[in-house]
Every structure is written in C-alpha cells, then in structure tokens.
C-alpha cells in the first residue's frame, strides 16, 4: 500500500480531468526506470514536432539529468558527460531546419520553420503547472524572441535551452505562462521521476555530485505513437552530435573553444536555490567547484541537498 501522501485526492483527480486528451505517447527508459509521457500534440504541435524529432534521432539517448531539485523538477538535454557543454547552437539549428521537424509549408518562414516565436501560442489554459509530472521545454517564452540569430554569449546560452526539457515533481504555479507544457507523466512511472529528484546534488545548482561516475541518465526513448505522419529519422551524417561521437578533430576543437567561452563567463554563486529561473549557465559555473570539493573530501555524498528545502 502506498504512503497516504501519495494517494490521489478527489481534488487532484479533478485537476487531471480538466486537461485535454493527449494524442501522443513515448517512454523514457532511464537509469531509475521508465517514465511514461503522454503528449499534447494537438495543443502544442510545434513543440511536440521538435521534441519528437530529437527523440527519433537519438538526441536524448545517454543524456544526463543534469539538474535535480527534489520536490521541484528534474532537467535534461544539455550533456552526456561531465563537461556540461551542449552542441554548438548553429549546428543544432541547421540540423533541425533540414529535418522533418519543419513541415514543408513552413520551411521558408523567417526562422526556417522552427517556430521559436510561435511557442507562445501553444500555451493552453487547461494545461498548467497545477500538479506534478508536467513536461515542459526549458526555454522561457520571454526568451524565445532571442531565437533566430544568436549574436551574443548570453543569447547563445539561452538558445541551448531550446533542446532541454524538465519534469516537475510538484505543482509550480509560478511557472505558468512562462514555459510551454507539451506533455505529462502518466501513471506510477512518476515515482521513477521522483527518485531521480532525490539524487545527491550540489545544493546551489542541482548538479548531481556523482557526475563523473553514475549520474541519472536517459538510456533510450521509445516512441509509441503520435499524429505527425511525416516525421522521419534524419540520416546520421546530418546529425551534429553523431558526427561528434565519431571523433571528428574539428568537433573537439569547437567544443574546447565553447568551453573556454563559458569559462570566461563563470562567476561564483552564493545564496538560495534558484527555483524561479531555469538557467543554463548556473550548472557550468558550479561544475568544477563541485568536483573539486568531492575530490578533496573523498566523500561525494557529503554535499547532497535532497533534504534542503530552504535553498
């Protein structure tokens, strides 16, 4: 018998019943068990198409849940290793524009059909952060206008949020109208997400302490169904992260250059957990400090903050 606090209340059942019927489904196979996600493809077609294309092409395979905040959210889509760097923005943009994520009729639009500026129209009053298990893209809607041409370091950081998503572990009404919710976790698999949220992490950034060893990951994505019949798998030679995995020398140089640029922007952060902003830069700034502390102490579990509710 599950604990009393995990039993659905009549009020919670009513919350779920107000949401539209999902029209897609996939399963994230993670190191902590499956997470079953129902997709709102009809209400969020642009967001779901982009997300499904990334899933089809294996973008989220082996991705680390790089931000785990107990009773708030888990976030992924940035990195597969401890470098905490993403794929170059320009490469990702070009790949998506040439993929089936862009319907043929939109390919000639201003942003190449990716629709970053149209995401605000995919907010739905019936889909809100009023219960746990909501799945949303990490890029805040206010930053979507920074999309098309990345001309500064700050906008480049924000652009990498386009390919990240998070799962809420509790209600979070302060995020309403700030992020597009395109799916929701179904059934008891929410408890696997909650387990990931209890990972031992750095108290400020939410970065897993065991980042070099066995951090929580997405092992694979299994797509069950969706209504976009024209979505197809992209050839490997057109997928930037698969080219990088083949050991291209240029890819390594570019990653080193990107890491150097991030280093220049790093600042030490102090204070409470940042629950209001899904910041790309926070994790990179804190990574070396986290690893340094762990190496010196010899005990990677000492800095866990899963019980730190105050920040």
C-alpha positions, 0 to 999 in steps of 0.5 A: 500500500502506498504512503497516504501522501501519495494517494490521489485526492478527489481534488487532484483527480479533478485537476487531471480531468480538466486537461485535454486528451493527449494524442501522443505517447513515448517512454523514457527508459532511464537509469531509475526506470521508465517514465511514461509521457503522454503528449499534447500534440494537438495543443502544442504541435510545434513543440511536440514536432521538435521534441519528437524529432530529437527523440527519433534521432537519438538526441536524448539517448545517454543524456544526463539529468543534469539538474535535480531539485527534489520536490521541484523538477528534474532537467535534461538535454544539455550533456552526456558527460561531465563537461556540461557543454551542449552542441554548438547552437548553429549546428543544432539549428541547421540540423533541425531546419533540414529535418522533418521537424519543419513541415514543408509549408513552413520551411521558408518562414523567417526562422526556417520553420522552427517556430521559436516565436510561435511557442507562445501560442501553444500555451493552453489554459487547461494545461498548467503547472497545477500538479506534478509530472508536467513536461515542459521545454526549458526555454522561457517564452520571454526568451524565445524572441532571442531565437533566430540569430544568436549574436551574443554569449548570453543569447547563445546560452539561452538558445541551448535551452531550446533542446532541454526539457524538465519534469516537475515533481510538484505543482509550480504555479509560478511557472505558468505562462512562462514555459510551454507544457507539451506533455505529462507523466502518466501513471506510477512511472512518476515515482521513477521521476521522483527518485531521480529528484532525490539524487545527491546534488550540489545544493546551489545548482542541482548538479548531481555530485556523482557526475563523473561516475553514475549520474541519472541518465536517459538510456533510450526513448521509445516512441509509441505513437503520435499524429505527425505522419511525416516525421522521419529519422534524419540520416546520421551524417546530418546529425551534429552530435553523431558526427561528434561521437565519431571523433571528428578533430574539428568537433573537439576543437569547437567544443574546447573553444565553447568551453573556454567561452563559458569559462570566461563567463563563470562567476561564483554563486552564493545564496538560495536555490534558484527555483524561479529561473531555469538557467543554463549557465548556473550548472557550468559555473558550479561544475568544477567547484563541485568536483573539486570539493568531492575530490578533496573530501573523498566523500561525494555524498557529503554535499547532497541537498535532497533534504534542503528545502530552504535553498 
